[in-house]
Amino acid sequence: MENRLFIYSRNPRALQEEIVWGGALMRRAYYSKATWLRDRIFKSPLLSQLMGWYFDSRWSTGRIQKFVNQMQINTEEILLPLSSFKCFNDFFIRQLKPASRPFDSAANVLSAAAEGRALFFPSLTEKTSLSIKGKAITIADILPDIHGLFVDGAVAVIRLNPTDYHRFHFPCDCEIADSCQIKGAYYSVNPIAFEVGLNPFKENVRTVTLLQSKAFEYVAMVEVGASGVASIVQTHSDKQAFKMDEKGYFKFGGSTVILFFQKDKVVFDEDLVQNSREGFETFIKVGETIGRAR
């Protein structure tokens, strides 16, 4: 059993152990021999709906300060004071001070669409696959209808912990060409789930949005739901979007944002690719530069 999870930080590049909130409980649930119970709990939206109800209620406010202390969250970056949040979910979907997440506005620069631990795959054919904790995941698993657009393209997978900023943003200037929702399960997106043979990116509920950009052409942006995620909320309603405009947010739980690029349209930063080759995620902040148009 894998008991510890390590990720890379940037500037300086250093390997560090990740703090996993609820990690012990998650391991007991996913490594349990009673797989029928695990499937009954996490395939159904009921658990996530109940958690969502609780974290939307006033009874959850007492958890905010405890969570901040336990997970060492920097409150100086948060736009509003903790006392302004009426429930835990208000805090969970907190906004940050704009100055705390600067970004390069150049059209050819790709900015991180979300904040979390990321893997980068610079080339992915239809038959090859992303490998996460030994689990093979193909383009068609995640994009069943439009995967043909992204054969031989590049993929960035950004995994959010419950501790992270949970709003997601457009990574470039673009127009929204299409969007759809795919029904599914509510498995955790933590590497623990992949270790036991699950494929959350194929099996979980998710939203797929096809973006059209002058610099990057077609980009598929996928938001993946997970255990404890009561909702994936889309807040952007216009067809046109500018880089770092808010696209939406996840309610309580760990989640994932996946970006697909067409062949020869993007070059990821080399340090991110190298870390991924070694099998390690890299912690990135939203808005941080992660690549450039080819």
N, C-alpha and C positions, 0 to 999 in steps of 0.2 A: 504494500500500500504506500502511495506517495503521501508523506505527511507534511512536506514543506514545499512551498512554491516560491521560486526566485524569478525576479524580473530585472531588467536593466533600467537604470536612470540615464538621462542625457546631461551632458555639461556639468560635472564630469561624468564620463561613462563609468558606471559602477554597478556591480551585481548586488542586489539587496533582496532580503526576504520580504515577501508581501504579507501584510496583515489581512487575514481573511475573516470578516465578520460572520460569526455563526459557523465557522469552518468545521468544528468538532461535530456539531449536530448534522451538518450537511454530509460529512463523511459517513456517519452512522446510517443515515437514510439511504445513501447511494451505494454503499458497500454491503448493505444488508442482504442476506440470502433470500429474504422474502421479497423478491422482485415484483411479485404481483401487487404487494402493498405499495411499493414505490410507484409503480405504473398507475395504480388506482388514484393515488394522491396527486401526482404531477401531470398526468395526462388530462385531468379534469381542471376546469377553471375555478372550481369551487374554493380551493385553498387560497388562491390568489385573490378571489373576490372577497373572502372573509378577511384576509389581511388588509386588503384595500379599504374595506369598511372600517376596520379598527384604526388604521393609520389616518383615515379622514375624520376621525372622531376627536372630540376635545379630551377624551381620556388618554390619548397618546402623547399629549404635550410634555408630560413628565419625562419622556424618553429622550427628548431633544438634547438636553445638556449632558446626560449620561453618554449618549452616542458621540457627541462632540468630544468629550473627555477621553472616552475609550479609544476612538479612532483618530485622535490627534488632528482634528479638522481645524484649519486656519480660518478663524472667524473674521479676521481683518479683511478677507477677500469678499465676504458676503455683503450684498447690497443693503439689506435690511437687518436691523438688530434681531437677535434671537427672540426677544420678548414680543415681537410683532407677529410671530407665527402662531396660528390658532390650533394647529394640529401637526402631527409629525410629517404628514405629506406636504404641508405648506413649506416646511423646512427642507424636505427631501428634494423638492423641485425649485429650490432657492435660485435666485439670480445672483450673478457675481458683478462686482464693480467692473465697468468696461476697461479701466486702466489695468486691472489685474490680469487680463488676457489680451495683450496686443497681438496684432497680426499684420502680415505684409499684404498690402492691398493690390500689388501688381497682378495683372490678369493671368500671367503665366505661372504664378506661384500657387501651389496647392496647400491649403490649410487644413489642419485636423478638424474633422466635423464633430468630434466628440472627445471627451476626456476619459482616458483609461489606459489599459494595457494592450498594446497593439502588436500584431504580426503582419509582415509585409511579404507578398509573393509577387515578384516582378514579371513572371511569365507563367501562365496557366493554360494548358491546352484542354480540349474537351475531355480527353481520356485521362489526363493526369489530375492530381487532386491536391487540395490543401491537406496537410498532415498536422493535426492538433492532438497531442498526447497519443499518437499512434492511430488515430481515427482518420480514415480517408474520406474527404468531402469534395464532391465534384461541383462544378458550376451549376449543372442541372439540378442538383440537390436544393440549391438555394434559389435559383432563378428558373423555375420549370418552364416558363413560356418564352423568355427572351434571352436564354443563355447563349444562343448562337451569335448574338452581337458581341460577346466578350471572349470568344475562343481565342487563345494565345495572348490574352490581355493580362492586366495586372490587378491584384486584389489587396486591399487593406482591411484587416479585421480588428476592430477596436472594442475591447471588452470592458464594460463598466462594472465596478464594484458598487455595493450599496453606499460606500463612503464617498463616491465621486459626485461631481457636478453632473446632474442628469438631464440637462437640456442639450439638444443636438442642433447643429447649424449647417448651412450650406457651405461646402468646401471651396466653392468657386462661383463666379457670376454665371447664371444659367437661366434657362426657361424650363418649366415643368412640362414634359412631353406626355407623360402618362403616370398613373398611380393605381395600385390595387392592394387589397388585403388578402392574406392567405391564412386560413384557419389552421389551428394546430394545437400541440400540447404546451405544457408550461414547465418543461425541465429547466434545471439550472444551466447557465452558460459558463459556469466555472469549469476549469479543466478537469475537475473531479468527475463530472458527468461524462466527459469524453473517455476518461480512463476506464470506466466500467462498460464501455461499448455503445453508449447512446450517441445520437447525432442531433443535438438540439437545433442546429442551423437548418436541418431538413425537416425536423418534426415539429418545431415550435411555431406558434402564431407569429406572423411577421407582416410588415408593410414594405412594399417594393415601390420605389419612385424612380422613374426614368427621367434623368436630367439631360438637357442639351446645352452644351457650352461651346463658345467659340474657340477657347483655348484647348479644351480636352475632348471635344465632340460629345459622344454619348457617355454618360456616367450613370450607373445604377446605384442608388443609395437604399440600403435595406436596414430597417430597424427590427430587431428580433426581440420578442417578448420572452419572459422567463418566469421561474417560480417566484411568486410574490409580486409580480408586475401586474397591478390591477388594470392598467390602461397604457396604451401607446397613444399619446395625444398629439395631434397635428395642429399647430397654431398658425401656420402660414397659409393664407388663402389665395394669394395672387399667383398668376402664372409666371410672372417675372420674379427673380430672386437675385440678390447681390451677396457676394461672399460674406459669410459670418452673420447673415440674417438668420434669426431663429427659425428653425423648421418645426420644432415640437419638443416634447419632453416625455420621459418615462415616469410613471408613478412608482411607488416603492418596489425595490428589488434590483438585483443585478441584471444587466441587459447588454446588448451588443449592437454596434452599428458597423455595417460592412459596405465598403465602396468597391465597385467594379469599374475598370477602365478598359477601353478597347486597345487593340494591339498597337504598339508604338506611339501611344499618346501621352504617356507619363513616365518620368524617371523618379523613383523614390530615392530619398536621401540614403547614401551608402551605409551609414551607421545603423539605420533601421533594418536594412536588408541583411547586413552582416549578423546582427543580433538574432534575426529570424532564422538565418541559416544554422545558427548554433542551437536553435530550438528554444530561444528565450523571447518573451514578450518585452516590449519597451514601454515605459510609462510616458505618455505624451499629454500635453495640456491642449484644450480646445483652442484653435486658432494658430497653434504652433506650426511652422513650416515643416511639411513632411515630404515634399517633392516639387517637381516642376514639369511643365509641358515640354514634350520632346520636340 
